[in-house]
Amino acid sequence: MSRNKLVLIVVSIFVAIIATLLITGFFVLERKHKNEITRVIESKGAIVVHIAKINAEDSPFSNQNGKDNIIYKVTYAIDNLTHIAWYRGV
């Protein structure tokens, strides 16, 4: 096997491993945020109806958003009334 081919294989494997770790990390972070949102809402005696990740421009954080923030729109119910909450995860 030539040296160039070996380098290409090693680099390709390295890139694949890094991509897999980044994707896995993203899903773990999203799950962590959703668990935290649910925990806090339920601690107030409410029920989470829906959690949606949205663009910062469509949130109350549009003028404060950093590139690392993830914004969630949380719909929850308490006393048969539906409310909206916002969560900014970093």
Residue pairs with C-beta under 8 A, 6 or more apart in sequence:
29 70
29 89
30 53
30 70
33 70
33 72
33 87
33 89
34 51
34 72
36 87
36 89
37 48
37 51
37 72
37 74
37 85
37 87
38 48
38 51
41 47
41 48
41 74
41 76
41 85
42 48
44 78
45 78
46 76
46 77
46 78
46 83
47 76
47 77
47 78
48 74
48 75
48 76
49 75
49 76
49 77
49 82
50 74
50 75
51 72
51 73
51 74
51 75
52 72
52 73
52 75
53 70
53 71
53 72
54 71
54 72
54 73
55 71
56 62
56 65
56 69
56 71
58 73
59 65
59 71
59 73
59 86
59 88
60 86
61 69
61 71
61 86
61 88
65 71
65 88
66 90
68 90
69 88
69 89
69 90
70 88
70 89
70 90
71 86
71 87
71 88
71 89
72 86
72 87
72 88
72 89
73 84
73 85
73 86
74 84
74 85
74 86
74 87
75 82
75 83
75 84
76 82
76 83
76 85
77 83
